[in-house]
Amino acid sequence: MQISSKFTIGVHLLAVIDYLGKDEKVTSNILASSIGVNPVIVRNVMGDLKEGGTYKHQSGQKRDIFNKNS
């Protein structure tokens, strides 16, 4: 996947998680359907965001954490 596509998907994912995550659980299936891609692509991009320190999620946590300094 091209870097420009990953960047666009990453920005979209973060925006959707921030918007929907306040009221409901946001799964990779929900995120994938909002973009029109396979959920595996969503999980891979989310993994890249976690690895880069932009996004953090731990099991049992109510909200996701975004690192605004990244």
PDB file of N, CA, C and O in Angstrom:
ATOM      1  N   MET A   1       0.851  -1.171   0.000  1.00  0.00           N
ATOM      2  CA  MET A   1       0.000   0.000   0.000  1.00  0.00           C
ATOM      3  C   MET A   1       0.900   1.238   0.000  1.00  0.00           C
ATOM      4  O   MET A   1       1.905   1.287   0.709  1.00  0.00           O
ATOM      5  N   GLN A   2       0.531   2.215  -0.790  1.00  0.00           N
ATOM      6  CA  GLN A   2       1.317   3.442  -0.853  1.00  0.00           C
ATOM      7  C   GLN A   2       1.214   4.229   0.445  1.00  0.00           C
ATOM      8  O   GLN A   2       0.213   4.160   1.158  1.00  0.00           O
ATOM      9  N   ILE A   3       2.268   4.975   0.734  1.00  0.00           N
ATOM     10  CA  ILE A   3       2.289   5.767   1.969  1.00  0.00           C
ATOM     11  C   ILE A   3       1.158   6.791   1.979  1.00  0.00           C
ATOM     12  O   ILE A   3       0.553   7.030   3.024  1.00  0.00           O
ATOM     13  N   SER A   4       0.865   7.398   0.831  1.00  0.00           N
ATOM     14  CA  SER A   4      -0.211   8.395   0.803  1.00  0.00           C
ATOM     15  C   SER A   4      -1.562   7.772   1.154  1.00  0.00           C
ATOM     16  O   SER A   4      -2.389   8.417   1.798  1.00  0.00           O
ATOM     17  N   SER A   5      -1.792   6.531   0.740  1.00  0.00           N
ATOM     18  CA  SER A   5      -3.037   5.835   1.080  1.00  0.00           C
ATOM     19  C   SER A   5      -3.077   5.519   2.567  1.00  0.00           C
ATOM     20  O   SER A   5      -4.112   5.686   3.212  1.00  0.00           O
ATOM     21  N   LYS A   6      -1.953   5.063   3.113  1.00  0.00           N
ATOM     22  CA  LYS A   6      -1.897   4.762   4.542  1.00  0.00           C
ATOM     23  C   LYS A   6      -2.137   6.018   5.368  1.00  0.00           C
ATOM     24  O   LYS A   6      -2.832   5.979   6.383  1.00  0.00           O
ATOM     25  N   PHE A   7      -1.564   7.122   4.933  1.00  0.00           N
ATOM     26  CA  PHE A   7      -1.751   8.383   5.658  1.00  0.00           C
ATOM     27  C   PHE A   7      -3.218   8.790   5.656  1.00  0.00           C
ATOM     28  O   PHE A   7      -3.770   9.154   6.694  1.00  0.00           O
ATOM     29  N   THR A   8      -3.840   8.729   4.497  1.00  0.00           N
ATOM     30  CA  THR A   8      -5.252   9.101   4.375  1.00  0.00           C
ATOM     31  C   THR A   8      -6.126   8.201   5.232  1.00  0.00           C
ATOM     32  O   THR A   8      -7.017   8.681   5.933  1.00  0.00           O
ATOM     33  N   ILE A   9      -5.878   6.906   5.181  1.00  0.00           N
ATOM     34  CA  ILE A   9      -6.647   5.958   5.993  1.00  0.00           C
ATOM     35  C   ILE A   9      -6.411   6.221   7.478  1.00  0.00           C
ATOM     36  O   ILE A   9      -7.353   6.202   8.269  1.00  0.00           O
ATOM     37  N   GLY A  10      -5.160   6.465   7.858  1.00  0.00           N
ATOM     38  CA  GLY A  10      -4.833   6.728   9.254  1.00  0.00           C
ATOM     39  C   GLY A  10      -5.545   7.948   9.810  1.00  0.00           C
ATOM     40  O   GLY A  10      -6.075   7.912  10.920  1.00  0.00           O
ATOM     41  N   VAL A  11      -5.557   9.019   9.045  1.00  0.00           N
ATOM     42  CA  VAL A  11      -6.247  10.238   9.476  1.00  0.00           C
ATOM     43  C   VAL A  11      -7.742   9.966   9.616  1.00  0.00           C
ATOM     44  O   VAL A  11      -8.364  10.391  10.589  1.00  0.00           O
ATOM     45  N   HIS A  12      -8.306   9.269   8.662  1.00  0.00           N
ATOM     46  CA  HIS A  12      -9.733   8.943   8.721  1.00  0.00           C
ATOM     47  C   HIS A  12     -10.045   8.092   9.955  1.00  0.00           C
ATOM     48  O   HIS A  12     -11.022   8.344  10.660  1.00  0.00           O
ATOM     49  N   LEU A  13      -9.206   7.082  10.207  1.00  0.00           N
ATOM     50  CA  LEU A  13      -9.436   6.207  11.352  1.00  0.00           C
ATOM     51  C   LEU A  13      -9.415   6.980  12.663  1.00  0.00           C
ATOM     52  O   LEU A  13     -10.283   6.794  13.516  1.00  0.00           O
ATOM     53  N   LEU A  14      -8.427   7.842  12.818  1.00  0.00           N
ATOM     54  CA  LEU A  14      -8.332   8.623  14.050  1.00  0.00           C
ATOM     55  C   LEU A  14      -9.540   9.545  14.224  1.00  0.00           C
ATOM     56  O   LEU A  14     -10.050   9.713  15.331  1.00  0.00           O
ATOM     57  N   ALA A  15      -9.992  10.141  13.114  1.00  0.00           N
ATOM     58  CA  ALA A  15     -11.159  11.032  13.181  1.00  0.00           C
ATOM     59  C   ALA A  15     -12.423  10.255  13.567  1.00  0.00           C
ATOM     60  O   ALA A  15     -13.202  10.709  14.405  1.00  0.00           O
ATOM     61  N   VAL A  16     -12.621   9.101  12.962  1.00  0.00           N
ATOM     62  CA  VAL A  16     -13.821   8.299  13.247  1.00  0.00           C
ATOM     63  C   VAL A  16     -13.788   7.778  14.684  1.00  0.00           C
ATOM     64  O   VAL A  16     -14.806   7.796  15.377  1.00  0.00           O
ATOM     65  N   ILE A  17     -12.622   7.316  15.129  1.00  0.00           N
ATOM     66  CA  ILE A  17     -12.510   6.828  16.508  1.00  0.00           C
ATOM     67  C   ILE A  17     -12.803   7.950  17.496  1.00  0.00           C
ATOM     68  O   ILE A  17     -13.488   7.740  18.497  1.00  0.00           O
ATOM     69  N   ASP A  18     -12.288   9.130  17.216  1.00  0.00           N
ATOM     70  CA  ASP A  18     -12.536  10.265  18.110  1.00  0.00           C
ATOM     71  C   ASP A  18     -14.011  10.645  18.119  1.00  0.00           C
ATOM     72  O   ASP A  18     -14.563  10.964  19.172  1.00  0.00           O
ATOM     73  N   TYR A  19     -14.652  10.613  16.953  1.00  0.00           N
ATOM     74  CA  TYR A  19     -16.050  11.019  16.840  1.00  0.00           C
ATOM     75  C   TYR A  19     -17.008   9.956  17.405  1.00  0.00           C
ATOM     76  O   TYR A  19     -17.873  10.273  18.222  1.00  0.00           O
ATOM     77  N   LEU A  20     -16.855   8.717  16.976  1.00  0.00           N
ATOM     78  CA  LEU A  20     -17.781   7.661  17.399  1.00  0.00           C
ATOM     79  C   LEU A  20     -17.415   7.041  18.739  1.00  0.00           C
ATOM     80  O   LEU A  20     -18.286   6.541  19.450  1.00  0.00           O
ATOM     81  N   GLY A  21     -16.142   7.070  19.087  1.00  0.00           N
ATOM     82  CA  GLY A  21     -15.670   6.405  20.286  1.00  0.00           C
ATOM     83  C   GLY A  21     -16.205   6.976  21.576  1.00  0.00           C
ATOM     84  O   GLY A  21     -16.110   6.333  22.622  1.00  0.00           O
ATOM     85  N   LYS A  22     -16.760   8.159  21.527  1.00  0.00           N
ATOM     86  CA  LYS A  22     -17.338   8.770  22.725  1.00  0.00           C
ATOM     87  C   LYS A  22     -18.632   8.082  23.138  1.00  0.00           C
ATOM     88  O   LYS A  22     -18.983   8.053  24.317  1.00  0.00           O
ATOM     89  N   ASP A  23     -19.343   7.526  22.148  1.00  0.00           N
ATOM     90  CA  ASP A  23     -20.668   6.975  22.406  1.00  0.00           C
ATOM     91  C   ASP A  23     -20.786   5.467  22.219  1.00  0.00           C
ATOM     92  O   ASP A  23     -21.696   4.845  22.767  1.00  0.00           O
ATOM     93  N   GLU A  24     -19.873   4.871  21.451  1.00  0.00           N
ATOM     94  CA  GLU A  24     -20.006   3.448  21.159  1.00  0.00           C
ATOM     95  C   GLU A  24     -18.646   2.805  20.940  1.00  0.00           C
ATOM     96  O   GLU A  24     -17.643   3.490  20.738  1.00  0.00           O
ATOM     97  N   LYS A  25     -18.631   1.478  20.983  1.00  0.00           N
ATOM     98  CA  LYS A  25     -17.406   0.735  20.724  1.00  0.00           C
ATOM     99  C   LYS A  25     -17.144   0.751  19.220  1.00  0.00           C
ATOM    100  O   LYS A  25     -18.033   0.444  18.425  1.00  0.00           O
ATOM    101  N   VAL A  26     -15.936   1.106  18.842  1.00  0.00           N
ATOM    102  CA  VAL A  26     -15.588   1.192  17.425  1.00  0.00           C
ATOM    103  C   VAL A  26     -14.680   0.015  17.083  1.00  0.00           C
ATOM    104  O   VAL A  26     -13.566  -0.093  17.596  1.00  0.00           O
ATOM    105  N   THR A  27     -15.170  -0.868  16.206  1.00  0.00           N
ATOM    106  CA  THR A  27     -14.408  -2.051  15.813  1.00  0.00           C
ATOM    107  C   THR A  27     -13.753  -1.841  14.458  1.00  0.00           C
ATOM    108  O   THR A  27     -14.066  -0.888  13.744  1.00  0.00           O
ATOM    109  N   SER A  28     -12.841  -2.743  14.112  1.00  0.00           N
ATOM    110  CA  SER A  28     -12.195  -2.643  12.800  1.00  0.00           C
ATOM    111  C   SER A  28     -13.216  -2.840  11.682  1.00  0.00           C
ATOM    112  O   SER A  28     -13.041  -2.293  10.593  1.00  0.00           O
ATOM    113  N   ASN A  29     -14.272  -3.606  11.927  1.00  0.00           N
ATOM    114  CA  ASN A  29     -15.320  -3.784  10.908  1.00  0.00           C
ATOM    115  C   ASN A  29     -16.065  -2.476  10.655  1.00  0.00           C
ATOM    116  O   ASN A  29     -16.353  -2.133   9.508  1.00  0.00           O
ATOM    117  N   ILE A  30     -16.372  -1.754  11.715  1.00  0.00           N
ATOM    118  CA  ILE A  30     -17.047  -0.458  11.558  1.00  0.00           C
ATOM    119  C   ILE A  30     -16.148   0.510  10.804  1.00  0.00           C
ATOM    120  O   ILE A  30     -16.589   1.193   9.880  1.00  0.00           O
ATOM    121  N   LEU A  31     -14.880   0.561  11.210  1.00  0.00           N
ATOM    122  CA  LEU A  31     -13.934   1.467  10.551  1.00  0.00           C
ATOM    123  C   LEU A  31     -13.739   1.092   9.083  1.00  0.00           C
ATOM    124  O   LEU A  31     -13.701   1.964   8.215  1.00  0.00           O
ATOM    125  N   ALA A  32     -13.616  -0.209   8.810  1.00  0.00           N
ATOM    126  CA  ALA A  32     -13.414  -0.665   7.437  1.00  0.00           C
ATOM    127  C   ALA A  32     -14.607  -0.322   6.553  1.00  0.00           C
ATOM    128  O   ALA A  32     -14.433   0.079   5.402  1.00  0.00           O
ATOM    129  N   SER A  33     -15.812  -0.477   7.083  1.00  0.00           N
ATOM    130  CA  SER A  33     -16.999  -0.162   6.274  1.00  0.00           C
ATOM    131  C   SER A  33     -17.117   1.336   6.012  1.00  0.00           C
ATOM    132  O   SER A  33     -17.694   1.744   5.004  1.00  0.00           O
ATOM    133  N   SER A  34     -16.577   2.155   6.907  1.00  0.00           N
ATOM    134  CA  SER A  34     -16.645   3.604   6.688  1.00  0.00           C
ATOM    135  C   SER A  34     -15.680   4.055   5.597  1.00  0.00           C
ATOM    136  O   SER A  34     -15.842   5.134   5.027  1.00  0.00           O
ATOM    137  N   ILE A  35     -14.674   3.226   5.305  1.00  0.00           N
ATOM    138  CA  ILE A  35     -13.693   3.559   4.270  1.00  0.00           C
ATOM    139  C   ILE A  35     -13.930   2.745   3.006  1.00  0.00           C
ATOM    140  O   ILE A  35     -13.633   3.195   1.899  1.00  0.00           O
ATOM    141  N   GLY A  36     -14.462   1.553   3.182  1.00  0.00           N
ATOM    142  CA  GLY A  36     -14.668   0.664   2.041  1.00  0.00           C
ATOM    143  C   GLY A  36     -13.457  -0.219   1.783  1.00  0.00           C
ATOM    144  O   GLY A  36     -13.138  -0.522   0.633  1.00  0.00           O
ATOM    145  N   VAL A  37     -12.775  -0.638   2.862  1.00  0.00           N
ATOM    146  CA  VAL A  37     -11.623  -1.524   2.736  1.00  0.00           C
ATOM    147  C   VAL A  37     -11.821  -2.742   3.627  1.00  0.00           C
ATOM    148  O   VAL A  37     -12.780  -2.816   4.396  1.00  0.00           O
ATOM    149  N   ASN A  38     -10.912  -3.687   3.515  1.00  0.00           N
ATOM    150  CA  ASN A  38     -10.932  -4.885   4.326  1.00  0.00           C
ATOM    151  C   ASN A  38     -10.506  -4.543   5.759  1.00  0.00           C
ATOM    152  O   ASN A  38      -9.602  -3.729   5.945  1.00  0.00           O
ATOM    153  N   PRO A  39     -11.133  -5.144   6.771  1.00  0.00           N
ATOM    154  CA  PRO A  39     -10.753  -4.880   8.160  1.00  0.00           C
ATOM    155  C   PRO A  39      -9.280  -5.164   8.473  1.00  0.00           C
ATOM    156  O   PRO A  39      -8.720  -4.571   9.395  1.00  0.00           O
ATOM    157  N   VAL A  40      -8.657  -6.057   7.721  1.00  0.00           N
ATOM    158  CA  VAL A  40      -7.238  -6.358   7.932  1.00  0.00           C
ATOM    159  C   VAL A  40      -6.387  -5.116   7.650  1.00  0.00           C
ATOM    160  O   VAL A  40      -5.405  -4.864   8.348  1.00  0.00           O
ATOM    161  N   ILE A  41      -6.758  -4.351   6.641  1.00  0.00           N
ATOM    162  CA  ILE A  41      -6.036  -3.115   6.320  1.00  0.00           C
ATOM    163  C   ILE A  41      -6.163  -2.134   7.477  1.00  0.00           C
ATOM    164  O   ILE A  41      -5.192  -1.473   7.844  1.00  0.00           O
ATOM    165  N   VAL A  42      -7.347  -2.039   8.046  1.00  0.00           N
ATOM    166  CA  VAL A  42      -7.570  -1.155   9.193  1.00  0.00           C
ATOM    167  C   VAL A  42      -6.680  -1.581  10.353  1.00  0.00           C
ATOM    168  O   VAL A  42      -6.027  -0.743  10.975  1.00  0.00           O
ATOM    169  N   ARG A  43      -6.650  -2.871  10.646  1.00  0.00           N
ATOM    170  CA  ARG A  43      -5.824  -3.351  11.752  1.00  0.00           C
ATOM    171  C   ARG A  43      -4.343  -3.103  11.506  1.00  0.00           C
ATOM    172  O   ARG A  43      -3.607  -2.778  12.437  1.00  0.00           O
ATOM    173  N   ASN A  44      -3.899  -3.252  10.264  1.00  0.00           N
ATOM    174  CA  ASN A  44      -2.494  -2.993   9.938  1.00  0.00           C
ATOM    175  C   ASN A  44      -2.141  -1.520  10.117  1.00  0.00           C
ATOM    176  O   ASN A  44      -1.089  -1.202  10.672  1.00  0.00           O
ATOM    177  N   VAL A  45      -2.993  -0.632   9.659  1.00  0.00           N
ATOM    178  CA  VAL A  45      -2.734   0.805   9.805  1.00  0.00           C
ATOM    179  C   VAL A  45      -2.795   1.198  11.279  1.00  0.00           C
ATOM    180  O   VAL A  45      -1.987   2.007  11.736  1.00  0.00           O
ATOM    181  N   MET A  46      -3.742   0.635  12.023  1.00  0.00           N
ATOM    182  CA  MET A  46      -3.807   0.926  13.456  1.00  0.00           C
ATOM    183  C   MET A  46      -2.542   0.441  14.160  1.00  0.00           C
ATOM    184  O   MET A  46      -2.053   1.088  15.086  1.00  0.00           O
ATOM    185  N   GLY A  47      -2.022  -0.689  13.722  1.00  0.00           N
ATOM    186  CA  GLY A  47      -0.766  -1.189  14.269  1.00  0.00           C
ATOM    187  C   GLY A  47       0.380  -0.227  13.998  1.00  0.00           C
ATOM    188  O   GLY A  47       1.232  -0.008  14.860  1.00  0.00           O
ATOM    189  N   ASP A  48       0.401   0.347  12.798  1.00  0.00           N
ATOM    190  CA  ASP A  48       1.429   1.341  12.461  1.00  0.00           C
ATOM    191  C   ASP A  48       1.280   2.587  13.330  1.00  0.00           C
ATOM    192  O   ASP A  48       2.276   3.158  13.774  1.00  0.00           O
ATOM    193  N   LEU A  49       0.044   3.008  13.572  1.00  0.00           N
ATOM    194  CA  LEU A  49      -0.188   4.180  14.424  1.00  0.00           C
ATOM    195  C   LEU A  49       0.244   3.913  15.864  1.00  0.00           C
ATOM    196  O   LEU A  49       0.812   4.786  16.520  1.00  0.00           O
ATOM    197  N   LYS A  50      -0.027   2.705  16.349  1.00  0.00           N
ATOM    198  CA  LYS A  50       0.408   2.339  17.702  1.00  0.00           C
ATOM    199  C   LYS A  50       1.928   2.300  17.780  1.00  0.00           C
ATOM    200  O   LYS A  50       2.524   2.799  18.735  1.00  0.00           O
ATOM    201  N   GLU A  51       2.547   1.704  16.770  1.00  0.00           N
ATOM    202  CA  GLU A  51       4.004   1.590  16.728  1.00  0.00           C
ATOM    203  C   GLU A  51       4.665   2.967  16.692  1.00  0.00           C
ATOM    204  O   GLU A  51       5.732   3.162  17.274  1.00  0.00           O
ATOM    205  N   GLY A  52       4.040   3.903  16.021  1.00  0.00           N
ATOM    206  CA  GLY A  52       4.568   5.258  15.924  1.00  0.00           C
ATOM    207  C   GLY A  52       4.257   6.121  17.139  1.00  0.00           C
ATOM    208  O   GLY A  52       4.751   7.243  17.247  1.00  0.00           O
ATOM    209  N   GLY A  53       3.444   5.606  18.053  1.00  0.00           N
ATOM    210  CA  GLY A  53       3.131   6.341  19.274  1.00  0.00           C
ATOM    211  C   GLY A  53       1.994   7.337  19.142  1.00  0.00           C
ATOM    212  O   GLY A  53       1.770   8.142  20.046  1.00  0.00           O
ATOM    213  N   THR A  54       1.272   7.296  18.028  1.00  0.00           N
ATOM    214  CA  THR A  54       0.163   8.227  17.815  1.00  0.00           C
ATOM    215  C   THR A  54      -1.105   7.771  18.506  1.00  0.00           C
ATOM    216  O   THR A  54      -1.931   8.594  18.899  1.00  0.00           O
ATOM    217  N   TYR A  55      -1.263   6.477  18.657  1.00  0.00           N
ATOM    218  CA  TYR A  55      -2.501   5.893  19.153  1.00  0.00           C
ATOM    219  C   TYR A  55      -2.164   4.805  20.166  1.00  0.00           C
ATOM    220  O   TYR A  55      -1.195   4.067  19.992  1.00  0.00           O
ATOM    221  N   LYS A  56      -2.957   4.710  21.211  1.00  0.00           N
ATOM    222  CA  LYS A  56      -2.734   3.681  22.223  1.00  0.00           C
ATOM    223  C   LYS A  56      -4.084   3.140  22.684  1.00  0.00           C
ATOM    224  O   LYS A  56      -4.998   3.903  22.999  1.00  0.00           O
ATOM    225  N   HIS A  57      -4.194   1.835  22.719  1.00  0.00           N
ATOM    226  CA  HIS A  57      -5.407   1.193  23.234  1.00  0.00           C
ATOM    227  C   HIS A  57      -4.991  -0.021  24.042  1.00  0.00           C
ATOM    228  O   HIS A  57      -4.153  -0.813  23.610  1.00  0.00           O
ATOM    229  N   GLN A  58      -5.577  -0.158  25.203  1.00  0.00           N
ATOM    230  CA  GLN A  58      -5.326  -1.327  26.028  1.00  0.00           C
ATOM    231  C   GLN A  58      -6.653  -1.991  26.334  1.00  0.00           C
ATOM    232  O   GLN A  58      -7.663  -1.318  26.538  1.00  0.00           O
ATOM    233  N   SER A  59      -6.648  -3.301  26.366  1.00  0.00           N
ATOM    234  CA  SER A  59      -7.875  -4.051  26.663  1.00  0.00           C
ATOM    235  C   SER A  59      -8.440  -3.625  28.007  1.00  0.00           C
ATOM    236  O   SER A  59      -7.700  -3.444  28.975  1.00  0.00           O
ATOM    237  N   GLY A  60      -9.732  -3.469  28.058  1.00  0.00           N
ATOM    238  CA  GLY A  60     -10.405  -3.078  29.288  1.00  0.00           C
ATOM    239  C   GLY A  60     -10.460  -1.576  29.498  1.00  0.00           C
ATOM    240  O   GLY A  60     -11.101  -1.103  30.437  1.00  0.00           O
ATOM    241  N   GLN A  61      -9.803  -0.832  28.645  1.00  0.00           N
ATOM    242  CA  GLN A  61      -9.811   0.622  28.763  1.00  0.00           C
ATOM    243  C   GLN A  61     -11.087   1.161  28.122  1.00  0.00           C
ATOM    244  O   GLN A  61     -11.513   0.672  27.075  1.00  0.00           O
ATOM    245  N   LYS A  62     -11.680   2.142  28.733  1.00  0.00           N
ATOM    246  CA  LYS A  62     -12.931   2.672  28.205  1.00  0.00           C
ATOM    247  C   LYS A  62     -12.704   3.562  26.988  1.00  0.00           C
ATOM    248  O   LYS A  62     -13.505   3.548  26.053  1.00  0.00           O
ATOM    249  N   ARG A  63     -11.632   4.326  26.989  1.00  0.00           N
ATOM    250  CA  ARG A  63     -11.358   5.233  25.867  1.00  0.00           C
ATOM    251  C   ARG A  63      -9.982   4.978  25.291  1.00  0.00           C
ATOM    252  O   ARG A  63      -9.073   4.515  25.980  1.00  0.00           O
ATOM    253  N   ASP A  64      -9.853   5.284  24.034  1.00  0.00           N
ATOM    254  CA  ASP A  64      -8.560   5.206  23.376  1.00  0.00           C
ATOM    255  C   ASP A  64      -7.782   6.480  23.690  1.00  0.00           C
ATOM    256  O   ASP A  64      -8.366   7.513  24.016  1.00  0.00           O
ATOM    257  N   ILE A  65      -6.477   6.393  23.589  1.00  0.00           N
ATOM    258  CA  ILE A  65      -5.616   7.526  23.915  1.00  0.00           C
ATOM    259  C   ILE A  65      -4.868   7.971  22.677  1.00  0.00           C
ATOM    260  O   ILE A  65      -4.264   7.152  21.985  1.00  0.00           O
ATOM    261  N   PHE A  66      -4.904   9.256  22.394  1.00  0.00           N
ATOM    262  CA  PHE A  66      -4.171   9.813  21.264  1.00  0.00           C
ATOM    263  C   PHE A  66      -3.027  10.648  21.802  1.00  0.00           C
ATOM    264  O   PHE A  66      -3.212  11.437  22.729  1.00  0.00           O
ATOM    265  N   ASN A  67      -1.855  10.480  21.231  1.00  0.00           N
ATOM    266  CA  ASN A  67      -0.709  11.268  21.616  1.00  0.00           C
ATOM    267  C   ASN A  67      -0.660  12.483  20.702  1.00  0.00           C
ATOM    268  O   ASN A  67      -0.258  12.371  19.544  1.00  0.00           O
ATOM    269  N   LYS A  68      -1.054  13.610  21.194  1.00  0.00           N
ATOM    270  CA  LYS A  68      -1.123  14.828  20.377  1.00  0.00           C
ATOM    271  C   LYS A  68       0.233  15.435  20.100  1.00  0.00           C
ATOM    272  O   LYS A  68       0.343  16.354  19.288  1.00  0.00           O
ATOM    273  N   ASN A  69       1.285  14.934  20.768  1.00  0.00           N
ATOM    274  CA  ASN A  69       2.626  15.450  20.548  1.00  0.00           C
ATOM    275  C   ASN A  69       3.341  14.732  19.411  1.00  0.00           C
ATOM    276  O   ASN A  69       4.441  15.133  19.033  1.00  0.00           O
ATOM    277  N   SER A  70       2.747  13.689  18.862  1.00  0.00           N
ATOM    278  CA  SER A  70       3.410  12.933  17.788  1.00  0.00           C
ATOM    279  C   SER A  70       3.303  13.656  16.475  1.00  0.00           C
ATOM    280  O   SER A  70       3.802  13.170  15.460  1.00  0.00           O
TER     281      SER A  70
END
